[in-house]
């Protein structure tokens, strides 16, 4: 084999070795994230006719889509009556009256989402524990709201709100609404497992060695 051919082989195999070495320090992709958008709609009371939106994402590695499942923030699952997954809710936001609320704004970090047979049913988020808040669009009427778990107990609406009664155009207003979910289509492509990439690298090395032998025979 001439020097140029050897250099090409050395460069190619060196790249393969580097790729395998890199795989040893790169974590395997395990599961992924599932994201849902939601809307608070069909509101009654002084917010009738308005719609508010939000979204949440959770780690789906253990999402079986069977029976009752919930995905929760760091502290717990609120009123979850059975099995649950902790630290699986990685992102939550709700845009309400000019402010974005996240899982970090829930006073006791209990934000949770509930599924039944893979279908989202409820959100648990209690802003009311933080007291009435003046929001950009409340026009002098501080407000509290909750999204609550509706199963296994009193038939609470999925969303409730109440303004204080001390002034402003929404003074004393109360109402309820529905929460409608839609799954966001993911464009994420999982990274192949290291073992798979290692196998592909070994295959590539085998093909290169085969070419080397053919070149030696023809030389």
N, C-alpha and C positions, 0 to 999 in steps of 0.2 A: 504494500500500500504506500502511495506517495505521501509526502509530508502534508500536502493540502488536505488529503482525505483524512489523515490522522487528526489534524487540527479540528476538522469539522466534527469528527466523532467525539473528540475530547470536549469540545464546546457543548455538544448536545447532551452527552452523558453528565457533564458537570451541571447543566441546567436541571436535569432530572434529579440528581442528588440534592441540589439546592432546594428543589420543590419538595422532596420527601422530608428534608430537614425542616423546612418551614412548616410542614404539616404537623410535626411533632410539637410545635408550640402554639398552633392555632386551634382553638376549641372547636369541637364538633357542633354543627347546628342541630339543636334538639328542640323540636317543636317550632313554635313561632308565635305570632300575635294575631289575634282576631279583633277586628274593630267594628263597632256598631255606631251608627248615628241614631239620634232619637229626637223626637219633637214633643213638646208639651202643647197640647191643642185642646179644642172643645172646652175652653175655659168658661166658667160661669162667673158672675159677679162683675166687678168694675173692670176686669181684664178681659171680658168677653170679646171675642173677635181677634185677639192677639195670639201669636204663636211664638214659642221660644225653643231654641234648638241646643243640642249638645252632642257629645260623643264620648265613648269610652273604649279602651283597649285592654285586653287581658292575655296572659300567657295561656296558650291552648294545648300544651303538651299533655295535660290530663283531662282534656275536655272530651267526655265520652258521649255526650248528647243522649243520655239515658237517665230518666228519672229526674230528681231534683238536684241541681248543682248551683253553686254560687261562687263568685270570684270577688275577692275582698282586698281591702287596703291593709296596711301593716298591723293594725290593732285587732281587728276581728270582723265578724260578719253581722253586726247589728242584731237583728231579731231572727237570724237564721235558726230554724228549729232542729236542723240535723247536720249531716256532714258538710264540710266546707273546705275551701282552698284559701290559705292565707298567703299574702304577698304575691298574688297573681294578678291583681288589678294594677296595671302599670300607668294608666293615664285616665283621667276623668275631667271633663269640663262641661259647664252648663252656662249658657249666655242668657242672663235674666235681667231685664230692665237696665241695660247698659253696663252690666258688670259680668265678668267671667269668673265663675266659681269653679274651683278644682277640688280634688280629694284632700288637699292640704287645708282647705277652708272649712271642712266639716270639723266641728269642734273636738270630737274625740277620735278622729281618723277611722270611722266605721263604714266608710262608703263601700257599698256592695251592690252587685248586680246578680239577679236570680234568673235561672233558666229551668224550664221543665221540658224534658225530652228534646233538648237542643234549641228550644224556642224561648227568647227572652220574655220575661213576664213583668218584672218589677225592678226598680232601683231603690236602694235604701240610702237616703241622704237627708240629714236633719240639720238644716241651717238654723232652725228656730232655737236650738240650744245656745247659739251665739247671740241671741237677743235681736231686737228690731234693728234694722240697718237702713240708713239713708242711701239710696242708690241713684245713679245719674238721672234716671227717668221717673223717679217716684214723686217728684214735684212737692217735696216737703212732707211726704207721708212715709216714714220708715216702715219696713215690711219684714215679715218672717215667712219662710216657706219650708215645706218638707216634701220629700219623695219617700214613700214608705212601702214596706213589705205588706202585701194585702192577703197573704194566705195564712191559714191556721189560726185565725182570730177574728177580730172585728173587721167588717167589710169597709176598710178605709179606702177612699179614692187614691189612685196612684200619685196624685199631686194635690197639695193643699197650700193655700197662702192666706195671709191676713195682714192688713195694714193697721197701724195703730189709729186711735181715734182722737188725736190731738191737733189735727189740722191738715191742710193740703187737699188736693183734689181727689185723692183716693182714701181719705180719712174714714177709718172703720170698715173699709171694704174687705170682704172675705169671698172665697170662691174655691173651686176645685177644677181639675182637668184630667185628661187622659195622657198617657205616654205611649207614643207609637215608635216602634223600632224598625230599623232597616240595616242589614249587614252591608258593610262596605267591601267591595271587591278588592282583594289584595293583588298587587302586582309583584309581591316579593317572591323570589325563587330561592328555595332553600339551598344552602351550600352543601355539596356532596360530602359524605362522611370521609374522614381521612383514609379509612381502609379502602374505600372505593377509588379515591385518587391515587393511593399507593399502588393499587392493582393496575390502574391505567398507566402509571409511570413505569411499573415493571414490564408491562406489555410493550411500551415504547422502547425500553432498553433492550428487550428481547429482539425486537425488529431491527434495531440498530446493529446488534451483534450479528444477526443473520446476514445483514448487508455486508458487514465486515468480512465474514467468512467467504461470501460469494466473491468479494473483491480480491481476497487473497488467492482464491483458486484461479481467477482469471488473470492474475498478475504474472 
